[in-house]
Amino acid sequence: MSAMRAAFCHAVGKLVVEEVPRPTPGPGEVVVRVRNCGICGSDLHWYHDQMMIPAVCPGHEIAGEVAEVGAGVTALKAGDAVAIEGIASCGTCRYCLAGDYQRCLAIGFVGLTIPGGFAEYVRMPARHCFRVPAGVDFATAALSEPLGVAVHGVRLSGLEIGQRVAVTIGLAAVVAARAGGAGEIVVVARRPQQKAAAMALGADRVIDDGDPGGLLADAADAPIDLVIETVGGTADTLDTAAAACRPGGTICVLGAFTKSPPFPALFVLAKELRVIGSLVYSRAGARADFDIVLDILRRQGRRIAEALITHRFPLAEIGTAFATAADKTTGSIKVTIEA
């Protein structure tokens, strides 16, 4: 059996590259040669010991080219450039058949419960791989995963044309809200690079998250219809979101919380707020969230990548890459591993 290199985290804050067997595709599967895999904010949670360290090779923001196809795969062939959803569903349960495969009870999470993309090769069900449009490079295509999460959340939130949206840091959510018809987008951010990227991606205004009045003062001037929470971790952002959101408004929770946050139940009750949880991505009718994202990247990919991708490292330097992603004083936003 041939070998490949793959990264593993065996201790908090320490990643190593090891040689492991290269995967082979089973029926309905493909093996993808990974060309880019981005470091996600959720990866930094386990890197900082805020959640369980993956027992498998991590990394779920993946783009690459098909290297091998398994039996029964006809939609893809060797050499096809693909972006990969960061999940593996069963494909046969009631949820999968309805297109809500993110609700599959047998779901596997790439880079968390099944081997991920900080490796030379990754094995995936072919149905979770999407062809990349011509002209979109691999680093840009790997942004499909975080953008897919944002598009899914905006879709579930029921955003209407012209509505006012507030986003807590999440830059992918700015792209999704703008594509979804937001009339005004206000972003709460901390770092200079985050503020600059938010404006480059279509935000109308950026509020410093250290501003005492901050989002609440802004909301007093004009009602906020939708708050998209993307921070998660140990943040108390739900309190701020509920206080800023207009009566009858919506809070969409995208951030992966690593402990139960304070829940502003009285605000939710008194304002009749809708709190929507959103898990990764799915397919609504004829178009998957990834189909929408790849169309956005076909049209705007260069601009989006220029705003988001700040650092690139080879797999051999993954330790340095994570240290760079974790230290925002480096100017990092999206750090990607490329081959």
VOBA-1610 file (N, C-alpha, C; in pm, whole numbers, padded with zeros to 5 digits, always signed):
BEGIN
Met+00085-00120+00000Met+00000+00000+00000Met+00088+00124+00000Ser+00058+00220-00086Ser+00138+00342-00094Ser+00111+00431+00026Ala+00205+00521+00054Ala+00197+00607+00172Ala+00175+00752+00131Met+00137+00832+00231Met+00122+00976+00210Met+00156+01046+00341Arg+00169+01176+00335Arg+00192+01256+00455Arg+00059+01314+00503Ala+00044+01316+00635Ala-00076+01373+00696Ala-00038+01431+00831Ala-00108+01538+00870Ala-00080+01605+00997Ala-00173+01552+01106Phe-00121+01550+01230Phe-00199+01509+01346Phe-00166+01600+01462Cys-00262+01615+01552Cys-00240+01690+01674Cys-00241+01592+01791His-00126+01569+01850His-00115+01473+01960His-00114+01539+02096Ala-00100+01671+02098Ala-00100+01746+02223Ala-00145+01888+02192Val-00194+01957+02293Val-00246+02092+02274Val-00138+02181+02213Gly-00173+02246+02101Gly-00082+02341+02039Gly+00033+02280+01962Lys+00031+02146+01942Lys+00142+02082+01873Lys+00091+01994+01761Leu+00131+02025+01638Leu+00095+01944+01522Leu+00220+01885+01459Val+00209+01761+01416Val+00321+01693+01353Val+00273+01628+01223Val+00364+01616+01128Val+00334+01550+01001Val+00393+01411+01004Glu+00310+01312+00974Glu+00352+01173+00979Glu+00323+01105+00845Glu+00384+00989+00826Glu+00356+00909+00707Glu+00252+00803+00743Val+00146+00797+00663Val+00036+00703+00687Val-00004+00640+00554Pro-00081+00531+00556Pro-00125+00471+00430Pro-00215+00566+00351Arg-00195+00569+00222Arg-00281+00649+00136Arg-00416+00579+00121Pro-00527+00652+00130Pro-00658+00587+00119Pro-00688+00541-00023Thr-00776+00442-00032Thr-00826+00396-00161Thr-00978+00411-00161Pro-01037+00441-00276Pro-01181+00467-00278Pro-01264+00339-00275Gly-01373+00341-00198Gly-01471+00235-00201Gly-01581+00270-00299Pro-01683+00187-00308Pro-01795+00218-00398Pro-01858+00353-00365Gly-01879+00435-00468Gly-01941+00566-00448Gly-01847+00670-00392Glu-01719+00637-00379Glu-01622+00730-00319Glu-01518+00775-00421Val-01451+00884-00385Val-01335+00930-00462Val-01221+00957-00364Val-01100+00949-00414Val-00984+00996-00341Val-00937+01124-00408Val-00923+01229-00330Val-00888+01361-00381Val-00746+01397-00339Arg-00667+01441-00434Arg-00535+01497-00403Arg-00557+01638-00351Val-00529+01660-00225Val-00555+01790-00162Val-00456+01893-00215Arg-00509+02006-00259Arg-00425+02116-00304Arg-00428+02234-00208Asn-00540+02254-00142Asn-00550+02358-00040Asn-00644+02314+00070Cys-00609+02345+00193Cys-00697+02320+00307Cys-00679+02435+00405Gly-00787+02509+00429Gly-00780+02626+00516Gly-00792+02590+00663Ile-00736+02675+00747Ile-00748+02661+00892Ile-00872+02739+00936Cys-00966+02668+00998Cys-01094+02725+01040Cys-01088+02773+01185Gly-01177+02864+01219Gly-01186+02907+01358Gly-01217+02792+01452Ser-01295+02694+01405Ser-01324+02578+01490Ser-01198+02493+01511Asp-01107+02491+01413Asp-00979+02422+01434Asp-00900+02487+01548Leu-00910+02619+01557Leu-00838+02688+01663Leu-00896+02659+01801His-01024+02617+01806His-01081+02580+01935His-01007+02460+01995Trp-00988+02354+01915Trp-00914+02240+01972Trp-00765+02270+01985Tyr-00713+02355+01899Tyr-00573+02394+01909Tyr-00547+02464+02043His-00647+02538+02093His-00636+02609+02221His-00693+02528+02338Asp-00723+02400+02316Asp-00773+02312+02421Asp-00912+02353+02470Gln-00994+02408+02380Gln-01130+02445+02415Gln-01232+02339+02374Met-01186+02240+02298Met-01271+02127+02262Met-01182+02007+02234Met-01245+01892+02213Met-01172+01767+02196Met-01076+01773+02077Ile-00952+01730+02099Ile-00855+01721+01991Ile-00894+01605+01900Pro-00899+01627+01769Pro-00937+01518+01678Pro-00839+01401+01687Ala-00893+01281+01686Ala-00809+01161+01685Ala-00761+01130+01544Val-00823+01194+01445Val-00787+01174+01304Val-00714+01296+01252Cys-00668+01288+01129Cys-00607+01404+01063Cys-00712+01514+01051Pro-00685+01635+01101Pro-00783+01744+01095Pro-00786+01812+00959Gly-00871+01916+00950Gly-00881+01997+00829Gly-01005+01965+00748His-01092+02067+00728His-01218+02041+00656His-01249+02145+00548Glu-01164+02243+00528Glu-01187+02343+00422Glu-01100+02303+00303Ile-01150+02211+00221Ile-01065+02137+00127Ile-01103+02161-00018Ala-01000+02180-00100Ala-01015+02176-00246Ala-00896+02100-00304Gly-00923+02029-00411Gly-00816+01952-00473Gly-00863+01894-00605Glu-00792+01791-00650Glu-00829+01728-00776Glu-00848+01579-00755Val-00948+01524-00821Val-00979+01383-00808Val-00861+01301-00858Ala-00813+01208-00772Ala-00702+01121-00809Ala-00751+00983-00850Glu-00853+00932-00780Glu-00908+00800-00810Glu-01059+00803-00786Val-01132+00722-00863Val-01276+00710-00841Val-01309+00565-00811Gly-01407+00545-00721Gly-01450+00412-00685Gly-01560+00361-00777Ala-01600+00239-00754Ala-01704+00177-00835Ala-01833+00255-00826Gly-01898+00274-00939Gly-02027+00340-00942Gly-02022+00491-00953Val-01904+00549-00947Val-01892+00695-00958Val-01886+00733-01105Thr-01984+00808-01151Thr-01988+00849-01292Thr-01985+01001-01310Ala-02019+01076-01203Ala-02027+01221-01216Ala-01891+01288-01210Leu-01789+01216-01161Leu-01655+01272-01149Leu-01555+01177-01213Lys-01442+01235-01255Lys-01335+01154-01313Lys-01200+01207-01265Ala-01098+01127-01279Ala-00964+01169-01237Ala-00926+01299-01307Gly-00870+01391-01230Gly-00828+01520-01282Gly-00927+01632-01259Asp-01052+01598-01223Asp-01151+01703-01196Asp-01113+01784-01072Ala-01122+01916-01082Ala-01102+02003-00966Ala-01232+02006-00886Val-01221+01983-00754Val-01341+01976-00670Val-01321+02053-00540Ala-01433+02103-00489Ala-01440+02154-00352Ala-01523+02054-00274Ile-01488+02036-00147Ile-01545+01926-00069Ile-01626+01978+00049Glu-01748+01928+00062Glu-01824+01953+00184Glu-01754+01881+00299Gly-01753+01944+00416Gly-01680+01888+00529Gly-01757+01787+00611Ile-01843+01710+00545Ile-01923+01609+00613Ile-01933+01486+00524Ala-01968+01374+00585Ala-01996+01252+00510Ala-02124+01192+00568Ser-02232+01201+00493Ser-02361+01150+00538Ser-02382+01009+00484Cys-02488+00942+00532Cys-02511+00804+00488Cys-02568+00799+00348Gly-02642+00903+00307Gly-02697+00909+00173Gly-02828+00836+00153Thr-02876+00765+00254Thr-02996+00684+00236Thr-03107+00709+00337Cys-03081+00781+00443Cys-03183+00803+00546Cys-03283+00909+00501Arg-03389+00929+00578Arg-03494+01025+00542Arg-03439+01166+00524Tyr-03342+01203+00606Tyr-03285+01338+00598Tyr-03199+01353+00473Cys-03117+01253+00445Cys-03033+01259+00326Cys-03118+01263+00200Leu-03221+01182+00194Leu-03305+01177+00075Leu-03380+01308+00054Ala-03405+01381+00162Ala-03475+01509+00152Ala-03381+01625+00122Gly-03250+01599+00118Gly-03153+01706+00095Gly-03102+01769+00223Asp-03157+01726+00337Asp-03113+01779+00467Asp-03007+01686+00527Tyr-02903+01658+00450Tyr-02806+01558+00494Tyr-02723+01603+00613Gln-02728+01733+00646Gln-02659+01780+00766Gln-02727+01727+00892Arg-02850+01675+00879Arg-02923+01620+00993Arg-02910+01468+01004Cys-02834+01408+00913Cys-02815+01262+00912Cys-02764+01215+01048Leu-02829+01112+01102Leu-02790+01063+01235Leu-02657+00988+01232Ala-02614+00949+01112Ala-02487+00878+01099Ala-02378+00967+01040Ile-02396+01097+01048Ile-02305+01191+00984Ile-02164+01181+01042Gly-02066+01193+00954Gly-01927+01204+00996Gly-01878+01344+00964Phe-01794+01398+01049Phe-01740+01532+01028Phe-01593+01522+00986Val-01566+01575+00869Val-01431+01568+00812Val-01334+01642+00904Gly-01223+01578+00935Gly-01123+01641+01019Gly-01154+01638+01166Leu-01263+01574+01202Leu-01300+01563+01343Leu-01327+01417+01379Thr-01416+01352+01303Thr-01445+01210+01327Thr-01399+01121+01212Ile-01372+01181+01094Ile-01316+01105+00982Ile-01197+01184+00927Pro-01098+01116+00867Pro-00973+01184+00827Pro-00998+01304+00736Gly-00923+01412+00765Gly-00943+01538+00698Gly-00833+01576+00601Gly-00827+01707+00572Gly-00753+01757+00458Gly-00615+01813+00483Phe-00566+01810+00606Phe-00426+01850+00627Phe-00339+01728+00594Ala-00354+01683+00472Ala-00289+01561+00423Ala-00273+01573+00273Glu-00201+01479+00216Glu-00183+01482+00070Glu-00305+01429-00003Tyr-00378+01335+00060Tyr-00496+01277-00002Tyr-00607+01263+00101Val-00732+01269+00054Val-00847+01247+00141Val-00951+01167+00064Arg-01018+01078+00136Arg-01123+00996+00074Arg-01259+01050+00114Met-01348+01065+00014Met-01480+01123+00039Met-01587+01055-00046Pro-01713+01051+00004Pro-01822+01013-00085Pro-01829+01113-00201Ala-01846+01062-00321Ala-01847+01149-00439Ala-01957+01254-00432Arg-02069+01221-00365Arg-02182+01316-00361Arg-02151+01441-00280His-02044+01438-00201His-02005+01556-00124His-01896+01637-00193Cys-01865+01603-00316Cys-01763+01675-00393Cys-01829+01753-00507Phe-01789+01877-00523Phe-01850+01966-00622Phe-01744+02017-00718Arg-01775+02009-00846Arg-01680+02059-00947Arg-01657+02208-00930Val-01531+02248-00943Val-01492+02389-00931Val-01501+02454-01068Pro-01564+02570-01079Pro-01573+02638-01209Pro-01435+02674-01264Ala-01424+02677-01394Ala-01300+02719-01459Ala-01263+02860-01414Gly-01135+02880-01390Gly-01087+03012-01350Gly-01080+03033-01200Val-01133+02940-01122Val-01127+02949-00975Val-01013+02860-00927Asp-00912+02919-00864Asp-00797+02840-00820Asp-00830+02762-00693Phe-00740+02673-00654Phe-00768+02583-00542Phe-00780+02658-00409Ala-00696+02757-00386Ala-00703+02832-00261Ala-00838+02901-00247Thr-00886+02956-00356Thr-01017+03021-00356Thr-01128+02918-00340Ala-01115+02804-00409Ala-01216+02699-00400Ala-01229+02645-00259Ala-01119+02642-00183Ala-01125+02593-00045Ala-01207+02684+00045Leu-01230+02808+00001Leu-01318+02899+00077Leu-01465+02858+00065Ser-01494+02762-00022Ser-01633+02715-00037Ser-01690+02667+00095Glu-01608+02603+00177Glu-01662+02546+00302Glu-01710+02654+00398Pro-01627+02751+00438Pro-01680+02856+00526Pro-01790+02939+00461Leu-01781+02962+00331Leu-01887+03035+00263Leu-02015+02953+00258Gly-02002+02821+00244Gly-02119+02734+00245Gly-02192+02739+00378Val-02117+02742+00488Val-02177+02755+00621Val-02257+02884+00629Ala-02200+02993+00579Ala-02267+03123+00585Ala-02390+03129+00496Val-02380+03075+00375Val-02495+03074+00285Val-02609+02992+00345His-02577+02879+00403His-02679+02795+00467His-02750+02871+00579Gly-02672+02940+00662Gly-02730+03015+00773Gly-02819+03128+00726Val-02773+03202+00626Val-02853+03312+00572Val-02982+03258+00510Arg-02972+03146+00441Arg-03091+03087+00380Arg-03193+03045+00487Leu-03145+02980+00594Leu-03236+02937+00701Leu-03297+03056+00774Ser-03223+03166+00781Ser-03270+03282+00857Ser-03388+03351+00790Gly-03408+03327+00661Gly-03518+03392+00590Gly-03492+03538+00558Leu-03367+03575+00539Leu-03331+03714+00505Leu-03415+03763+00388Glu-03468+03884+00403Glu-03547+03945+00298Glu-03473+04064+00237Ile-03507+04094+00112Ile-03441+04204+00041Ile-03452+04334+00120Gly-03338+04402+00135Gly-03336+04532+00200Gly-03324+04530+00350Gln-03322+04413+00410Gln-03315+04409+00556Gln-03176+04448+00607Arg-03174+04490+00732Arg-03050+04534+00797Arg-02991+04417+00876Val-02865+04388+00852Val-02799+04271+00908Val-02678+04315+00990Ala-02662+04254+01107Ala-02541+04272+01187Ala-02467+04139+01192Val-02335+04143+01176Val-02251+04023+01175Val-02143+04039+01280Thr-02126+03936+01365Thr-02018+03939+01464Thr-01895+03872+01403Ile-01808+03954+01349Ile-01677+03917+01294Ile-01684+03836+01165Gly-01774+03738+01153Gly-01772+03642+01044Gly-01773+03703+00905Leu-01658+03700+00839Leu-01645+03767+00710Leu-01716+03692+00598Ala-01722+03560+00607Ala-01797+03485+00507Ala-01944+03521+00512Ala-01994+03553+00632Ala-02135+03590+00645Ala-02165+03723+00577Val-02065+03809+00566Val-02083+03935+00495Val-02111+03907+00347Val-02032+03816+00290Val-02051+03778+00149Val-02190+03717+00129Ala-02228+03626+00219Ala-02356+03557+00205Ala-02473+03653+00221Ala-02465+03743+00320Ala-02574+03839+00342Ala-02589+03934+00224Arg-02478+03977+00169Arg-02484+04066+00053Arg-02545+03993-00066Ala-02504+03869-00089Ala-02560+03790-00199Ala-02708+03762-00177Gly-02750+03756-00049Gly-02888+03726-00015Gly-02981+03846-00017Gly-02928+03965-00047Gly-03014+04081-00063Gly-03020+04177+00054Ala-02926+04169+00147Ala-02926+04262+00260Ala-02917+04407+00211Gly-02992+04495+00276Gly-02987+04635+00240Gly-02871+04708+00305Glu-02838+04665+00426Glu-02726+04724+00499Glu-02663+04618+00586Ile-02531+04616+00591Ile-02459+04518+00671Ile-02363+04590+00764Val-02381+04567+00893Val-02295+04623+00996Val-02214+04509+01057Val-02083+04524+01065Val-01997+04419+01117Val-01932+04465+01247Val-01935+04378+01346Val-01862+04402+01470Val-01730+04326+01461Ala-01617+04395+01469Ala-01487+04332+01452Ala-01386+04394+01548Arg-01276+04324+01564Arg-01174+04367+01659Arg-01044+04410+01592Arg-00994+04328+01503Arg-00861+04349+01445Arg-00866+04439+01322Pro-00760+04515+01296Pro-00758+04601+01177Pro-00779+04524+01048Gln-00717+04405+01037Gln-00732+04329+00913Gln-00875+04279+00894Gln-00944+04249+01005Gln-01084+04207+00995Gln-01173+04323+00949Lys-01146+04440+01000Lys-01225+04558+00962Lys-01206+04591+00815Ala-01081+04588+00770Ala-01053+04620+00630Ala-01117+04516+00537Ala-01108+04388+00575Ala-01166+04282+00492Ala-01317+04293+00487Ala-01379+04327+00599Ala-01525+04341+00603Ala-01572+04446+00503Met-01504+04559+00500Met-01541+04665+00406Met-01516+04621+00262Ala-01406+04551+00239Ala-01373+04505+00104Ala-01475+04404+00053Leu-01538+04330+00146Leu-01632+04226+00107Leu-01776+04274+00099Gly-01800+04402+00129Gly-01933+04456+00110Gly-02005+04506+00232Ala-01938+04511+00348Ala-02001+04571+00465Ala-02018+04721+00445Asp-02123+04776+00503Asp-02146+04921+00495Asp-02076+04996+00606Arg-02056+04927+00718Arg-01995+04994+00833Arg-01937+04888+00927Val-01830+04924+00994Val-01768+04834+01091Val-01766+04902+01227Ile-01806+04829+01328Ile-01806+04877+01466Ile-01700+04800+01544Asp-01620+04870+01620Asp-01518+04806+01702Asp-01584+04732+01817Asp-01549+04604+01837Asp-01615+04529+01943Asp-01572+04574+02082Gly-01473+04663+02088Gly-01436+04720+02216Gly-01508+04850+02247Asp-01591+04898+02155Asp-01667+05021+02174Asp-01777+04997+02277Pro-01779+05073+02387Pro-01878+05051+02493Pro-02022+05058+02441Gly-02050+05155+02352Gly-02185+05164+02296Gly-02205+05059+02189Gly-02108+05052+02099Gly-02100+04951+01998Gly-02228+04927+01921Leu-02259+04801+01906Leu-02372+04759+01825Leu-02504+04808+01882Leu-02514+04817+02014Leu-02641+04859+02076Leu-02673+05004+02041Ala-02572+05089+02041Ala-02595+05228+02003Ala-02634+05238+01857Asp-02571+05157+01774Asp-02604+05158+01633Asp-02747+05109+01610Ala-02787+05008+01685Ala-02921+04952+01671Ala-03029+05050+01717Ala-02992+05141+01806Ala-03090+05239+01853Ala-03129+05336+01742Asp-03038+05357+01647Asp-03065+05449+01537Asp-03150+05386+01427Ala-03132+05258+01405Ala-03208+05188+01301Ala-03221+05042+01341Pro-03337+04980+01324Pro-03358+04843+01371Pro-03275+04741+01295Ile-03225+04642+01366Ile-03150+04533+01306Ile-03243+04414+01292Asp-03262+04370+01169Asp-03356+04262+01142Asp-03296+04124+01170Leu-03166+04110+01141Leu-03100+03980+01154Leu-02961+03999+01211Val-02931+03924+01317Val-02796+03919+01371Val-02738+03782+01342Ile-02622+03778+01277Ile-02554+03652+01247Ile-02437+03637+01343Glu-02448+03540+01432Glu-02346+03516+01534Glu-02248+03411+01482Thr-02120+03447+01470Thr-02023+03353+01414Thr-01905+03327+01507Val-01904+03386+01625Val-01786+03378+01712Val-01780+03244+01784Gly-01889+03208+01854Gly-01891+03083+01929Gly-01787+03082+02039Gly-01723+02967+02057Gly-01621+02954+02161Gly-01682+02974+02299Thr-01625+03069+02373Thr-01675+03100+02507Thr-01734+03241+02512Ala-01767+03296+02395Ala-01813+03435+02387Ala-01954+03451+02445Asp-01986+03574+02486Asp-02120+03606+02536Asp-02199+03683+02430Thr-02175+03650+02304Thr-02231+03726+02193Thr-02383+03714+02181Leu-02442+03608+02233Leu-02588+03595+02224Leu-02658+03704+02303Asp-02601+03746+02414Asp-02658+03856+02493Asp-02663+03983+02411Thr-02552+04016+02347Thr-02547+04136+02264Thr-02641+04125+02145Ala-02645+04008+02085Ala-02731+03988+01969Ala-02878+04010+02006Ala-02920+03955+02118Ala-03060+03968+02158Ala-03095+04112+02195Ala-03001+04183+02254Ala-03025+04323+02290Ala-03033+04411+02167Ala-02955+04379+02064Ala-02949+04464+01944Ala-03061+04433+01845Cys-03111+04312+01845Cys-03208+04270+01745Cys-03344+04337+01769Arg-03413+04375+01663Arg-03543+04440+01675Arg-03648+04340+01723Pro-03758+04386+01779Pro-03869+04296+01810Pro-03914+04221+01685Gly-03930+04091+01699Gly-03968+04010+01585Gly-03854+03973+01494Gly-03731+04012+01530Gly-03614+03983+01448Gly-03560+03844+01469Thr-03447+03817+01405Thr-03390+03682+01402Thr-03243+03685+01442Ile-03203+03586+01521Ile-03062+03561+01550Ile-03027+03427+01488Cys-02925+03425+01404Cys-02878+03301+01342Cys-02745+03262+01406Val-02739+03145+01465Val-02621+03101+01538Val-02537+03011+01447Leu-02421+03063+01406Leu-02327+02988+01324Leu-02202+02947+01403Gly-02168+03023+01507Gly-02046+02997+01582Gly-02055+02868+01661Ala-01943+02794+01667Ala-01937+02669+01743Ala-01901+02701+01888Phe-02001+02701+01974Phe-01978+02729+02115Phe-01914+02608+02183Thr-01812+02633+02262Thr-01742+02525+02330Thr-01790+02506+02473Lys-01877+02593+02518Lys-01949+02572+02644Lys-02084+02642+02629Ser-02180+02604+02710Ser-02313+02663+02699Ser-02306+02811+02733Pro-02346+02899+02639Pro-02338+03043+02666Pro-02458+03088+02749Pro-02446+03205+02814Pro-02565+03263+02878Pro-02673+03283+02773Phe-02795+03241+02802Phe-02903+03254+02705Phe-02999+03364+02749Pro-03015+03467+02667Pro-03098+03583+02704Pro-03247+03554+02688Ala-03299+03465+02769Ala-03435+03416+02751Ala-03540+03527+02763Leu-03517+03623+02852Leu-03616+03729+02870Leu-03626+03817+02746Phe-03512+03851+02686Phe-03513+03927+02561Phe-03582+03849+02450Val-03550+03721+02442Val-03609+03637+02338Val-03761+03632+02352Leu-03805+03621+02476Leu-03949+03617+02504Leu-04014+03753+02476Ala-03960+03858+02537Ala-04024+03990+02530Ala-04024+04047+02388Lys-03919+04016+02311Lys-03909+04068+02174Lys-03964+03971+02069Glu-04004+03853+02114Glu-04049+03749+02021Glu-03945+03724+01912Leu-03822+03702+01958Leu-03712+03677+01864Leu-03713+03532+01817Arg-03667+03513+01695Arg-03642+03379+01646Arg-03493+03351+01659Val-03457+03240+01722Val-03317+03200+01732Val-03301+03074+01647Ile-03223+03085+01540Ile-03208+02978+01442Ile-03069+02917+01454Gly-03063+02789+01479Gly-02937+02718+01474Gly-02910+02674+01331Ser-02785+02677+01290Ser-02750+02641+01153Ser-02626+02554+01154Leu-02639+02432+01102Leu-02527+02337+01099Leu-02480+02315+00956Val-02362+02352+00929Val-02293+02335+00801Val-02380+02371+00681Tyr-02418+02276+00596Tyr-02480+02307+00467Tyr-02568+02190+00425Ser-02649+02214+00321Ser-02739+02109+00274Ser-02777+02139+00130Arg-02882+02075+00082Arg-02933+02098-00052Arg-03079+02139-00041Ala-03114+02253-00097Ala-03253+02298-00100Ala-03303+02288-00243Gly-03383+02185-00270Gly-03433+02168-00406Gly-03321+02131-00501Ala-03315+02202-00613Ala-03220+02166-00719Ala-03078+02214-00690Arg-03060+02304-00594Arg-02927+02362-00571Arg-02881+02340-00428Ala-02763+02285-00414Ala-02700+02275-00284Ala-02642+02410-00245Asp-02621+02429-00116Asp-02556+02553-00071Asp-02420+02569-00140Phe-02349+02457-00161Phe-02219+02463-00229Phe-02234+02506-00375Asp-02344+02470-00440Asp-02367+02517-00577Asp-02375+02669-00581Ile-02446+02724-00484Ile-02461+02870-00475Ile-02325+02935-00450Val-02250+02877-00358Val-02119+02932-00321Val-02024+02930-00440Leu-02018+02819-00511Leu-01926+02810-00624Leu-01965+02905-00736Asp-02093+02935-00747Asp-02134+03036-00844Asp-02088+03175-00800Ile-02097+03203-00670Ile-02045+03330-00617Ile-01895+03340-00643Leu-01822+03231-00618Leu-01678+03232-00639Leu-01641+03244-00787Arg-01723+03189-00874Arg-01699+03204-01017Arg-01701+03351-01057Arg-01791+03428-00994Arg-01807+03568-01030Arg-01718+03662-00948Gln-01697+03628-00822Gln-01631+03721-00730Gln-01512+03659-00657Gly-01470+03541-00699Gly-01370+03467-00623Gly-01240+03540-00601Arg-01192+03609-00703Arg-01062+03677-00688Arg-01070+03785-00581Arg-01177+03864-00583Arg-01193+03971-00484Arg-01208+03912-00343Ile-01284+03806-00330Ile-01305+03744-00199Ile-01175+03686-00145Ala-01102+03616-00230Ala-00976+03556-00187Ala-00874+03661-00147Glu-00867+03770-00222Glu-00773+03877-00189Glu-00803+03938-00053Ala-00931+03943-00017Ala-00969+04001+00112Ala-00947+03905+00228Leu-00959+03774+00202Leu-00958+03677+00312Leu-00827+03603+00332Ile-00762+03561+00223Ile-00643+03476+00237Ile-00521+03563+00262Thr-00465+03548+00381Thr-00351+03633+00419Thr-00220+03557+00424His-00226+03425+00448His-00102+03348+00463His-00118+03211+00398Arg-00008+03163+00340Arg-00004+03031+00276Arg+00120+02956+00325Phe+00101+02830+00362Phe+00213+02748+00411Phe+00205+02610+00348Pro+00321+02544+00330Pro+00319+02404+00289Pro+00283+02315+00409Leu+00244+02192+00378Leu+00204+02098+00484Leu+00315+02079+00587Ala+00439+02078+00543Ala+00552+02056+00635Ala+00561+02164+00742Glu+00503+02281+00716Glu+00510+02393+00811Glu+00375+02417+00879Ile+00298+02312+00899Ile+00164+02330+00954Ile+00168+02384+01097Gly+00271+02352+01173Gly+00283+02406+01308Gly+00294+02558+01305Thr+00376+02610+01216Thr+00390+02755+01200Thr+00260+02815+01149Ala+00193+02744+01060Ala+00067+02793+01004Ala-00038+02811+01114Phe-00051+02713+01203Phe-00149+02724+01311Phe-00111+02835+01409Ala+00018+02847+01439Ala+00061+02955+01528Ala+00029+03091+01468Thr+00042+03103+01336Thr+00011+03228+01267Thr-00139+03255+01270Ala-00220+03151+01245Ala-00366+03167+01247Ala-00416+03202+01386Ala-00351+03148+01488Ala-00396+03170+01626Ala-00358+03307+01679Asp-00255+03369+01621Asp-00204+03499+01666Asp-00248+03607+01568Lys-00358+03674+01599Lys-00413+03772+01505Lys-00326+03897+01493Thr-00225+03912+01579Thr-00134+04025+01563Thr-00045+04005+01440Thr-00046+03885+01383Thr+00028+03860+01260Thr-00042+03919+01138Gly-00166+03965+01159Gly-00245+04014+01047Gly-00323+03904+00977Ser-00325+03787+01038Ser-00388+03673+00972Ser-00541+03683+00973Ile-00601+03637+00865Ile-00746+03613+00858Ile-00762+03466+00821Lys-00744+03434+00693Lys-00750+03295+00652Lys-00609+03246+00618Val-00565+03145+00692Val-00437+03080+00667Val-00466+02949+00598Thr-00399+02922+00486Thr-00426+02801+00410Thr-00301+02718+00392Ile-00320+02587+00397Ile-00212+02493+00369Ile-00224+02452+00223Glu-00115+02464+00148Glu-00125+02433+00006Glu-00014+02341-00040Ala-00046+02268-00147Ala+00052+02175-00204Ala+00052+02190-00356
//
